[in-house]
């Protein structure tokens, strides 16, 4: 194996190291504004920088977090002391990741469906991010369940873009995190989510194969198999765990170094409980199951912070608690009683 492939292999393995997961702090400007609106502070550059410093420079995070996914603005920012965020992460043994897609737009000719953009100029941007300290990247595709959707055209367009992005990442020395997210916003049953997630994953890995992407140097970030939020029949924790694991076994190659889940709007505690149930009930899967949560890790800490400097330590302690709970869930050792420690 040449040096570049060895580097990708080491990075991919570190991303899914035992008992560790990934913190997603890659919110776009509209998304972070919504978060800040919820606590009544302005989404200006300094507030965003201060909040991201709280998340990145949290003492002890390296015990539970293997990597953090940054936004373009964030990877260029630094602490008040002038140390770049990628350097702060490196000092803690945490890998720097970067969101590289340009968001979604309406899929032409397919009402209600989205396609992710951002391939134009991506090769050049990836090389710059590598120089700024990034070691892995992320691209998110959105699949919506509704009446007569998703269509095969939507799934194929999004998975093809994911595969092209992944090939460019590996060419640039970055491990690609591929994120096909089947949204949980509708009224669909858990069985419908299973079937859509299954065909999405089968299509993704077919496209990755066609584009000569090396699965052994690719991390899968995916939704759990859950009913839509509006479905009258909600599933229990054990059912979600069983359906999700079976779907992965049916569609994901054993050569993938690891699978990390997005929280997709689940509450902090529920996302942790679902991950724990999978690892507790299925300890011998082909790949480790871990987390790459955004809101499910950040929400409690954001509320504690409230935009005030005097609350930073309290907010960091809350964040560290959530990171520890999810670290234990990766090992199947989390219990709801641990929430009292907060």
C-alpha positions in Angstrom: 0.0 0.0 0.0 1.5 3.4 -1.0 1.8 6.3 1.5 -1.4 8.1 0.3 -3.5 5.0 0.8 -1.9 4.3 4.1 -2.8 7.8 5.2 -6.5 7.3 4.2 -6.6 4.0 6.0 -5.2 5.4 9.2 -7.6 8.4 9.1 -10.7 6.2 8.4 -9.7 3.9 11.2 -9.2 6.8 13.6 -12.6 8.2 12.7 -14.4 5.2 14.0 -12.0 4.3 16.8 -13.5 2.2 19.6 -15.8 4.2 21.9 -15.4 7.4 19.9 -17.7 9.4 17.5 -17.9 12.6 15.5 -19.3 15.9 16.5 -21.0 17.7 13.5 -20.7 21.5 13.9 -21.0 22.3 10.2 -24.3 24.3 10.2 -24.7 26.6 7.3 -25.4 30.3 7.9 -29.3 29.8 7.8 -29.0 26.7 10.1 -26.9 28.4 12.7 -29.1 31.4 12.6 -32.1 29.2 13.6 -30.0 27.8 16.5 -29.1 31.2 17.7 -32.7 32.5 17.3 -33.8 29.8 19.7 -31.6 31.4 22.4 -32.2 35.0 21.4 -28.7 36.0 20.1 -27.6 37.5 16.8 -25.9 35.2 14.3 -22.8 37.4 13.6 -19.3 36.3 12.9 -18.0 36.8 16.4 -20.9 35.0 18.1 -20.5 32.1 15.7 -16.7 32.0 16.4 -17.2 32.1 20.2 -19.8 29.3 20.1 -17.6 27.1 17.8 -14.6 27.8 20.2 -16.7 26.5 23.1 -17.4 23.3 21.1 -13.9 22.8 19.7 -11.7 23.8 22.8 -13.7 21.7 25.3 -11.2 20.0 27.7 -11.6 16.3 27.7 -13.4 16.0 24.3 -10.6 13.9 22.9 -11.6 11.1 25.2 -14.9 10.6 23.4 -14.7 12.5 20.0 -12.5 11.3 17.1 -13.4 14.1 14.7 -15.4 17.3 14.2 -17.0 18.4 10.9 -16.5 22.1 10.4 -18.1 24.7 8.1 -16.1 26.7 5.6 -16.1 29.8 7.9 -15.1 27.7 10.9 -12.1 26.0 9.5 -10.6 29.5 8.8 -11.3 30.8 12.3 -9.2 30.8 15.5 -9.5 31.1 19.2 -9.2 34.5 20.9 -5.6 33.6 21.5 -5.0 33.3 17.8 -4.7 29.5 17.5 -6.4 28.0 14.5 -9.3 25.7 15.1 -7.7 22.8 13.2 -4.6 23.2 15.4 -6.7 23.2 18.6 -8.4 19.9 17.4 -5.0 18.4 16.5 -3.7 19.1 20.0 -6.5 17.0 21.4 -6.0 14.2 19.0 -9.2 15.1 17.1 -9.4 15.0 13.3 -10.6 18.0 11.4 -13.4 17.4 8.9 -15.1 19.8 6.5 -18.6 20.0 4.9 -18.0 20.5 1.2 -21.5 20.3 -0.4 -23.2 23.5 -1.4 -26.7 22.6 -0.1 -29.8 21.4 -1.8 -31.9 22.8 -4.6 -35.1 21.6 -6.2 -34.7 18.6 -8.5 -35.8 19.7 -11.9 -38.9 17.9 -13.1 -39.4 16.2 -9.7 -41.6 18.2 -7.4 -41.0 17.7 -3.7 -37.5 16.3 -4.2 -34.0 17.8 -3.7 -30.6 17.3 -5.3 -27.4 18.4 -3.6 -25.0 20.7 -5.5 -21.4 21.7 -5.1 -19.3 19.5 -7.5 -18.2 22.5 -9.6 -14.7 23.6 -8.4 -14.7 20.9 -5.8 -11.2 19.5 -6.6 -9.6 22.9 -6.0 -11.6 23.5 -2.8 -10.6 20.0 -1.4 -6.9 20.8 -1.9 -7.3 24.1 0.0 -9.1 22.4 2.8 -6.4 19.8 3.0 -3.8 22.6 3.4 -6.0 24.2 6.1 -5.8 20.9 8.1 -8.8 18.9 7.0 -8.4 15.1 7.0 -11.9 14.1 6.0 -14.9 15.6 4.3 -18.6 15.3 4.3 -21.3 15.5 1.6 -25.0 15.2 2.4 -27.8 14.0 0.1 -31.4 14.4 1.1 -34.1 11.8 0.3 -37.7 12.7 1.0 -40.5 10.2 1.6 -43.9 11.2 0.4 -46.7 10.4 -2.0 -45.0 8.8 -5.0 -41.5 9.9 -3.9 -38.6 9.3 -3.7 -38.3 8.6 -7.4 -35.5 6.4 -8.8 -34.3 9.5 -10.7 -33.8 11.5 -7.5 -32.0 8.6 -5.7 -29.7 8.0 -8.6 -28.9 11.7 -9.2 -27.9 12.1 -5.5 -26.0 8.9 -5.2 -24.1 9.6 -8.4 -23.1 13.0 -7.0 -22.0 11.4 -3.7 -19.8 9.0 -5.6 -18.2 11.7 -7.7 -17.5 13.7 -4.5 -16.0 10.6 -2.8 -13.6 9.9 -5.7 -12.4 13.5 -5.6 -11.8 13.3 -1.9 -9.7 10.2 -2.1 -7.7 11.8 -5.0 -7.0 14.7 -2.7 -6.0 12.6 0.3 -9.2 13.1 2.3 -11.4 10.4 3.6 -15.0 10.9 2.2 -17.9 10.7 4.6 -20.9 9.9 2.4 -24.2 10.9 3.9 -27.4 9.7 2.2 -30.1 11.0 4.6 -33.6 9.6 4.4 -35.6 12.3 6.2 -37.9 11.5 9.1 -40.3 14.4 8.6 -43.3 12.6 7.0 -46.1 10.3 8.1 -44.5 7.1 6.7 -44.2 3.9 8.7 -40.9 2.4 9.8 -41.3 -0.3 7.1 -41.4 2.4 4.4 -38.3 4.0 5.9 -36.6 0.6 5.7 -37.4 0.1 2.1 -36.3 3.6 1.0 -33.1 3.4 3.1 -32.3 0.0 1.6 -32.7 1.0 -2.0 -30.8 4.3 -1.3 -27.9 2.4 0.2 -27.8 -0.2 -2.6 -27.8 2.6 -5.2 -25.0 4.4 -3.3 -22.6 1.5 -3.2 -23.3 0.7 -6.8 -22.4 4.2 -7.8 -19.3 4.2 -5.6 -18.2 1.0 -7.3 -18.8 2.5 -10.7 -16.7 5.6 -9.8 -13.8 3.4 -8.5 -14.2 4.7 -5.0 -12.4 2.5 -2.4 -15.0 1.5 0.2 -12.2 0.6 2.7 -11.4 4.3 2.8 -14.9 5.6 3.0 -17.1 6.3 6.0 -20.9 5.9 5.8 -23.1 8.4 7.7 -26.7 7.4 7.5 -30.1 7.8 9.1 -31.5 5.3 11.5 -34.6 3.3 10.3 -37.4 5.1 12.1 -41.1 6.0 11.4 -41.8 9.5 10.2 -42.4 12.1 12.9 -46.1 12.3 11.8 -46.7 8.6 11.7 -49.3 7.6 14.3 -47.5 4.3 15.0 -44.1 5.2 16.5 -41.6 2.4 17.1 -39.9 1.4 20.3 -36.1 1.6 20.8 -35.5 -2.1 20.3 -37.5 -2.1 17.0 -35.6 0.8 15.6 -32.4 -0.9 16.6 -33.4 -4.2 15.0 -34.7 -2.6 11.7 -31.6 -0.4 11.4 -29.1 -3.2 11.9 -30.9 -5.5 9.5 -31.1 -2.8 6.8 -27.3 -2.2 7.1 -26.6 -5.9 6.9 -28.7 -6.1 3.8 -27.0 -3.1 2.0 -23.6 -2.1 3.3 -20.4 -3.9 2.3 -18.3 -5.4 5.1 -15.3 -3.5 3.8 -16.6 -0.1 5.0 -14.4 0.9 8.1 -17.4 2.1 10.0 -21.0 3.4 10.1 -21.9 6.6 11.9 -25.5 7.8 12.4 -27.0 11.2 12.1 -29.6 12.1 14.7 -32.1 13.5 12.2 -34.1 15.5 14.6 -34.2 12.9 17.4 -33.9 14.1 21.0 -30.5 13.9 22.6 -31.4 11.0 24.9 -33.4 9.0 22.2 -30.5 9.2 19.7 -28.2 7.8 22.4 -30.6 5.1 23.5 -31.1 3.9 19.9 -27.3 3.7 19.3 -26.8 1.9 22.5 -29.5 -0.7 21.7 -27.8 -1.6 18.4 -24.4 -2.1 20.0 -25.8 -3.9 23.0 -27.9 -6.4 21.0 -25.4 -6.9 18.0 -21.9 -6.8 19.3 -20.4 -8.7 16.3 -21.2 -6.7 13.2 -18.9 -6.3 10.2 -18.3 -2.6 11.1 -18.4 -0.5 14.3 -21.6 1.6 14.8 -20.9 5.1 16.1 -22.4 8.6 15.9 -22.0 11.8 14.0 -24.5 13.9 15.8 -25.1 17.6 15.4 -28.2 18.8 17.2 -28.4 15.7 19.5 -25.0 16.7 21.0 -25.2 20.5 20.8 -28.8 21.3 21.8 -28.4 20.9 25.6 -25.1 22.8 25.6 -26.4 25.6 23.4 -29.3 26.2 25.8 -26.9 26.3 28.8 -24.6 28.7 27.0 -27.2 31.2 25.9 -24.6 33.4 24.3 -23.0 34.4 27.7 -19.3 34.1 28.5 -20.0 33.2 32.1 -21.9 30.1 31.0 -19.1 28.6 28.8 -17.8 26.2 31.5 -21.3 25.0 32.3 -22.1 24.5 28.6 -18.9 22.6 28.0 -19.6 20.3 30.9 -23.1 19.6 29.5 -21.5 18.9 26.0 -18.9 16.6 27.5 -21.6 14.6 29.4 -23.5 14.0 26.1 -20.3 13.0 24.4 -19.5 10.5 27.2 -23.0 9.1 27.0 -22.7 8.5 23.3 -19.2 7.1 23.7 -20.7 4.5 26.1 -23.5 3.8 23.6 -20.9 2.9 21.1 -19.9 0.1 23.5 -23.4 -0.9 24.4 -22.9 0.4 28.0 -25.1 3.4 28.2 -28.1 3.4 30.7 -30.8 6.1 31.1 -29.7 6.5 34.7 -26.5 8.1 33.5 -28.5 11.2 32.5 -28.9 12.1 36.2 -25.1 12.8 36.2 -25.8 15.9 34.2 
